[in-house]
């Protein structure tokens, strides 16, 4: 990523450092501090929206204040069901128009295709929400680039299973030649079409067999739906892993059930039922800091299907919780508490010294 194309990366850091120095100068009582403080505040205000937001903030009658028709349609069609994702495909950018300028004139069409729009309305979009993304997720999702750009959408959206395992139920695109055997048209909103993925997998499911493969072979199986020997991969029955799992799986095709009963940003709870050993596959990113608890006991969090989260389960009914407790946050909390104690002690000591100044008698 070019830093000059993403000033939101370095400008906050520069302003934070400059602001801290300016406040220090201002507190010291130097005359230049007032001027510098005014300059920093002025620059900060001008940088809002990269010098455009303060001049072009939308009025109440703008489309930004309204719910796009696509959101209303999905909400009405799915009701209270929230365990699904959509994928919006942005048309190729115009090379003669800058990225920022192309989004200053917000229209209903532009808003409908923007991944960020769906997050505002409580709908998850597999295209992501920002320019920062996980490398493994990007590789899994057809080497996804900025704002959901796919490397080979024709192959991925026709033959691949990447977005099936990512729980993508709807595709939202403009001028897209869809394979109707997989993507069933459900509505047309102006130039925007919405398709339902007939092969979409649920948010969570149980598999009764595991195949261990090298990473490249594993990713190829997901993209082609085939193993190296030509056999078809069934994601609802077989989990793909790149590390050994010390459990015996018979591969029986028995009745099994996985249900999400609580879904929060930092906590997901499920109930499962299966008469044989199984692997729970959750269509969420495998990421450091997520911990799995089965019936209240901490168990290893598995990386399944290249970058999905999972857990190995013994036969029977289970209650599973995935909780986000990263060590980095706990370490940062300790540092913050220690710093607060030191600052409080310094403040109390300084207050006492001001109350009892030393007097020197000659």
C-alpha positions as CSV (number, residue, x, y, z in Angstrom):
1,X,0.0,0.0,0.0
2,X,1.3,3.4,-0.9
3,X,1.4,5.6,2.2
4,X,0.7,8.7,0.1
5,X,-2.5,7.2,-1.1
6,X,-3.6,6.5,2.4
7,X,-2.9,9.6,4.5
8,X,-5.2,8.3,7.2
9,X,-2.4,6.0,8.1
10,X,0.3,8.6,8.9
11,X,-1.5,11.9,9.4
12,X,-3.1,10.9,12.8
13,X,0.4,9.9,14.1
14,X,2.0,13.2,12.9
15,X,-0.8,15.3,14.4
16,X,-0.7,13.3,17.7
17,X,3.0,13.9,18.1
18,X,2.8,17.6,17.0
19,X,-0.2,18.1,19.3
20,X,1.6,16.6,22.3
21,X,4.6,18.8,21.8
22,X,2.4,21.9,21.3
23,X,0.5,21.1,24.5
24,X,3.7,20.8,26.4
25,X,4.9,24.1,25.1
26,X,1.5,25.7,25.9
27,X,1.5,24.4,29.5
28,X,5.0,25.7,30.0
29,X,3.6,29.2,29.4
30,X,5.6,30.0,26.4
31,X,4.0,32.7,24.1
32,X,4.6,30.6,21.0
33,X,2.5,27.8,22.5
34,X,-0.7,29.7,21.8
35,X,0.1,30.3,18.2
36,X,1.2,26.7,17.7
37,X,-1.9,25.4,19.4
38,X,-4.1,27.5,17.1
39,X,-2.2,26.2,14.0
40,X,-2.5,22.5,15.1
41,X,-6.2,22.9,15.7
42,X,-6.7,24.6,12.3
43,X,-4.7,21.9,10.5
44,X,-6.6,19.2,12.3
45,X,-10.0,20.7,11.3
46,X,-8.8,21.2,7.7
47,X,-7.7,17.6,7.5
48,X,-11.1,16.3,8.5
49,X,-12.3,14.3,5.5
50,X,-9.0,15.1,3.8
51,X,-10.0,18.7,3.4
52,X,-13.4,17.9,2.0
53,X,-15.6,16.7,4.9
54,X,-16.2,20.1,6.5
55,X,-17.2,21.6,3.2
56,X,-19.3,18.7,1.8
57,X,-21.0,17.3,4.8
58,X,-24.4,15.9,3.6
59,X,-27.7,17.5,4.6
60,X,-30.6,15.6,6.1
61,X,-32.2,15.0,2.7
62,X,-29.0,13.3,1.4
63,X,-29.0,9.6,0.5
64,X,-26.5,9.0,3.2
65,X,-29.2,9.6,5.8
66,X,-31.6,7.1,4.2
67,X,-31.6,3.3,4.1
68,X,-30.8,2.2,0.6
69,X,-33.5,0.0,-1.1
70,X,-31.1,-3.0,-1.1
71,X,-30.9,-2.9,2.7
72,X,-34.7,-2.6,3.0
73,X,-35.2,-5.5,0.6
74,X,-32.7,-7.8,2.5
75,X,-34.2,-6.9,5.9
76,X,-37.7,-7.7,4.6
77,X,-36.7,-10.9,2.9
78,X,-34.7,-12.3,5.8
79,X,-36.7,-10.9,8.7
80,X,-34.8,-11.3,12.0
81,X,-32.3,-13.7,10.5
82,X,-28.8,-12.1,10.8
83,X,-26.6,-15.1,10.2
84,X,-25.7,-14.5,6.6
85,X,-23.4,-12.3,4.6
86,X,-23.6,-10.4,1.3
87,X,-20.9,-9.7,-1.2
88,X,-21.0,-6.4,-3.2
89,X,-19.0,-6.0,-6.3
90,X,-17.8,-2.5,-7.1
91,X,-17.3,-1.8,-10.9
92,X,-13.7,-1.2,-12.0
93,X,-12.5,2.3,-11.1
94,X,-12.2,5.0,-13.7
95,X,-8.4,5.6,-14.1
96,X,-9.0,9.2,-15.0
97,X,-10.9,10.0,-11.7
98,X,-9.2,9.9,-8.3
99,X,-10.7,7.5,-5.7
100,X,-11.7,10.3,-3.3
101,X,-13.3,12.4,-6.1
102,X,-15.3,9.5,-7.3
103,X,-17.0,9.2,-3.9
104,X,-17.8,12.9,-3.3
105,X,-20.9,12.7,-5.4
106,X,-22.7,10.0,-3.4
107,X,-25.6,8.4,-5.3
108,X,-27.9,5.6,-4.3
109,X,-26.1,3.3,-6.7
110,X,-22.6,4.1,-5.2
111,X,-23.9,3.7,-1.7
112,X,-25.5,0.3,-2.4
113,X,-22.2,-1.1,-3.8
114,X,-20.0,0.3,-0.9
115,X,-19.1,-2.5,1.6
116,X,-19.1,0.0,4.5
117,X,-22.8,0.8,3.9
118,X,-23.9,-2.7,5.0
119,X,-22.0,-2.4,8.3
120,X,-24.0,0.7,9.2
121,X,-27.2,-1.2,8.7
122,X,-26.2,-4.3,10.6
123,X,-25.5,-6.6,7.6
124,X,-22.2,-8.3,7.2
125,X,-20.4,-7.9,3.9
126,X,-17.7,-10.3,2.9
127,X,-15.9,-7.5,1.0
128,X,-14.8,-6.0,4.3
129,X,-15.1,-2.6,5.8
130,X,-11.7,-0.9,5.3
131,X,-8.4,-1.0,3.4
132,X,-6.8,-3.1,6.1
133,X,-7.5,-6.8,5.9
134,X,-6.1,-10.1,7.0
135,X,-3.7,-11.7,4.6
136,X,-5.1,-15.2,4.9
137,X,-8.7,-14.0,4.6
138,X,-7.6,-12.1,1.4
139,X,-6.1,-15.3,0.0
140,X,-9.1,-17.4,0.9
141,X,-11.5,-14.8,-0.7
142,X,-10.0,-15.1,-4.2
143,X,-7.0,-12.9,-3.3
144,X,-9.3,-10.1,-2.5
145,X,-7.9,-6.6,-2.9
146,X,-9.0,-3.1,-1.9
147,X,-12.8,-2.7,-1.3
148,X,-13.6,-6.3,-2.3
149,X,-11.9,-6.4,-5.7
150,X,-11.6,-10.1,-6.8
151,X,-8.7,-11.5,-8.8
152,X,-10.8,-13.8,-10.8
153,X,-14.5,-13.2,-10.2
154,X,-15.6,-15.3,-13.1
155,X,-13.9,-18.5,-11.7
156,X,-14.7,-17.8,-8.1
157,X,-18.3,-17.0,-8.5
158,X,-18.9,-19.9,-10.9
159,X,-16.9,-22.8,-9.6
160,X,-15.2,-21.9,-6.4
161,X,-16.5,-22.6,-2.9
162,X,-14.7,-19.7,-1.2
163,X,-17.8,-17.6,-0.7
164,X,-19.9,-20.6,0.1
165,X,-17.9,-21.4,3.2
166,X,-17.8,-17.6,4.0
167,X,-21.6,-17.7,4.4
168,X,-22.3,-15.4,1.5
169,X,-26.0,-15.7,0.8
170,X,-26.5,-12.7,-1.5
171,X,-24.5,-11.1,-4.3
172,X,-25.1,-7.5,-5.1
173,X,-23.6,-6.2,-8.4
174,X,-24.1,-4.1,-11.4
175,X,-24.0,-5.6,-14.9
176,X,-23.0,-9.1,-13.7
177,X,-23.5,-12.2,-15.9
178,X,-24.4,-14.6,-13.2
179,X,-24.5,-18.4,-13.4
180,X,-28.2,-18.9,-12.6
181,X,-27.6,-22.5,-11.5
182,X,-25.8,-21.0,-8.5
183,X,-26.9,-17.4,-8.3
184,X,-30.6,-17.0,-8.5
185,X,-31.9,-13.5,-9.4
186,X,-34.2,-12.3,-6.7
187,X,-34.7,-8.6,-7.5
188,X,-33.6,-5.7,-9.7
189,X,-33.2,-2.2,-8.1
190,X,-32.4,0.2,-11.0
191,X,-29.1,-0.9,-12.4
192,X,-28.3,-3.0,-9.3
193,X,-29.1,-6.7,-9.3
194,X,-29.4,-9.0,-6.2
195,X,-28.8,-12.7,-6.5
196,X,-29.2,-15.5,-3.9
197,X,-26.4,-18.0,-3.6
198,X,-28.0,-21.4,-3.8
199,X,-24.9,-23.1,-2.5
200,X,-24.3,-20.9,0.5
201,X,-23.3,-22.7,3.7
202,X,-24.6,-21.7,7.2
203,X,-22.8,-19.7,9.7
204,X,-21.8,-22.8,11.6
205,X,-21.9,-26.6,10.9
206,X,-20.4,-29.9,12.0
207,X,-18.2,-32.2,9.9
208,X,-17.5,-35.8,10.7
209,X,-14.2,-36.3,8.9
210,X,-11.0,-34.4,8.5
211,X,-8.4,-34.3,5.7
212,X,-4.9,-32.8,6.3
213,X,-3.3,-31.1,3.4
214,X,-0.5,-28.6,2.7
215,X,-1.7,-25.0,2.6
216,X,-1.5,-24.7,-1.2
217,X,-3.3,-28.0,-1.8
218,X,-5.9,-27.0,0.8
219,X,-6.6,-23.7,-0.8
220,X,-6.8,-25.3,-4.2
221,X,-9.4,-27.8,-3.0
222,X,-11.5,-24.9,-1.8
223,X,-11.2,-23.1,-5.1
224,X,-11.9,-26.1,-7.3
225,X,-14.1,-28.2,-5.0
226,X,-11.8,-31.1,-5.9
227,X,-9.0,-33.1,-4.2
228,X,-5.8,-34.0,-6.1
229,X,-7.2,-37.5,-6.9
230,X,-10.3,-36.0,-8.5
231,X,-12.7,-36.7,-5.7
232,X,-15.2,-33.9,-4.8
233,X,-14.8,-32.1,-1.6
234,X,-18.0,-31.8,0.5
235,X,-17.5,-28.9,3.0
236,X,-20.5,-30.0,5.1
237,X,-18.9,-33.4,5.7
238,X,-15.1,-32.9,5.5
239,X,-13.0,-30.2,7.3
240,X,-9.7,-29.3,5.7
241,X,-6.7,-28.7,8.0
242,X,-3.0,-28.0,7.6
243,X,-2.1,-29.5,10.9
244,X,-2.7,-33.0,12.5
245,X,-5.7,-33.4,14.8
246,X,-5.4,-36.1,17.5
247,X,-8.9,-37.4,17.3
248,X,-10.5,-40.4,15.6
249,X,-13.2,-39.6,13.0
250,X,-15.2,-42.3,11.4
251,X,-16.7,-40.1,8.7
252,X,-20.2,-41.3,9.5
253,X,-23.0,-39.5,7.8
254,X,-25.2,-39.1,10.8
255,X,-27.7,-36.4,11.9
256,X,-25.9,-33.4,13.4
257,X,-26.9,-29.9,14.4
258,X,-25.0,-26.6,15.1
259,X,-26.9,-23.6,16.2
260,X,-25.7,-20.0,17.0
261,X,-27.6,-18.9,20.1
262,X,-25.6,-15.7,20.9
263,X,-23.6,-13.5,18.5
264,X,-21.6,-10.5,19.6
265,X,-18.4,-8.9,18.3
266,X,-16.2,-10.5,21.0
267,X,-18.3,-13.5,22.0
268,X,-20.1,-16.2,20.0
269,X,-22.1,-19.1,21.7
270,X,-23.4,-22.2,20.0
271,X,-25.2,-25.5,20.8
272,X,-24.3,-28.7,18.9
273,X,-25.7,-32.2,18.7
274,X,-23.9,-35.1,17.1
275,X,-23.7,-38.8,18.0
276,X,-20.1,-39.2,16.8
277,X,-16.9,-37.2,17.0
278,X,-17.0,-34.0,14.9
279,X,-15.4,-30.7,14.1
280,X,-17.3,-27.6,14.6
281,X,-16.7,-25.1,11.7
282,X,-17.6,-21.5,12.3
283,X,-17.6,-19.2,9.3
284,X,-15.5,-16.6,11.1
285,X,-11.9,-15.6,10.7
286,X,-9.3,-17.6,12.7
287,X,-7.4,-15.0,14.5
288,X,-5.0,-14.8,17.4
289,X,-6.8,-14.0,20.6
290,X,-9.9,-16.1,20.1
291,X,-10.4,-18.8,22.7
292,X,-12.7,-21.8,22.5
293,X,-14.6,-23.2,25.5
294,X,-16.5,-26.5,25.2
295,X,-18.9,-27.1,28.1
296,X,-16.9,-24.5,30.1
297,X,-13.5,-26.0,29.5
298,X,-10.7,-24.3,27.4
299,X,-9.9,-26.3,24.3
300,X,-7.6,-25.5,21.3
301,X,-9.0,-23.2,18.7
302,X,-8.6,-24.9,15.3
303,X,-7.9,-23.3,12.0
304,X,-10.2,-25.0,9.5
305,X,-10.7,-24.6,5.8
306,X,-7.6,-22.4,5.5
307,X,-8.8,-19.5,7.7
308,X,-12.0,-20.4,9.5
309,X,-12.4,-20.9,13.2
310,X,-13.2,-24.4,14.6
311,X,-13.1,-26.8,17.6
312,X,-13.0,-30.5,17.9
313,X,-15.9,-32.1,19.7
314,X,-16.5,-35.5,21.3
315,X,-19.8,-37.4,20.7
316,X,-22.9,-35.9,22.4
317,X,-24.4,-32.5,23.0
318,X,-22.2,-29.5,23.7
319,X,-22.3,-25.8,24.6
320,X,-19.4,-23.9,22.9
321,X,-18.2,-20.4,23.4
322,X,-15.7,-18.5,21.4
323,X,-14.4,-15.5,23.4
324,X,-12.0,-12.8,22.2
325,X,-9.3,-12.3,24.8
326,X,-6.0,-11.3,23.2
327,X,-2.9,-11.2,25.3
328,X,-1.9,-7.9,23.7
329,X,-5.0,-6.2,25.1
330,X,-4.5,-7.6,28.6
331,X,-0.8,-6.5,28.4
332,X,-1.9,-3.1,27.3
333,X,-4.4,-2.9,30.2
334,X,-1.7,-3.7,32.7
335,X,0.6,-0.9,31.2
336,X,-2.3,1.6,31.3
337,X,-3.2,0.8,34.9
338,X,0.4,1.1,36.0
339,X,0.8,4.4,34.1
340,X,-2.4,5.7,35.7
341,X,-1.1,4.8,39.2
342,X,2.2,6.5,38.6
343,X,0.5,9.7,37.3
344,X,-1.9,9.7,40.2
345,X,1.0,9.4,42.7
346,X,2.9,12.2,40.9
347,X,-0.1,14.4,41.0
348,X,-0.7,13.8,44.7
349,X,3.0,14.5,45.5
350,X,2.9,17.7,43.4
351,X,-0.2,18.9,45.2
352,X,1.4,18.3,48.6
353,X,4.5,20.2,47.6
354,X,2.4,23.2,46.5
355,X,0.5,23.2,49.8
356,X,3.7,23.0,51.9
357,X,6.4,25.1,50.0
358,X,9.8,25.1,51.5
359,X,10.9,28.4,53.2
360,X,14.5,29.4,53.4
361,X,15.6,31.8,56.1
362,X,18.8,33.7,55.8
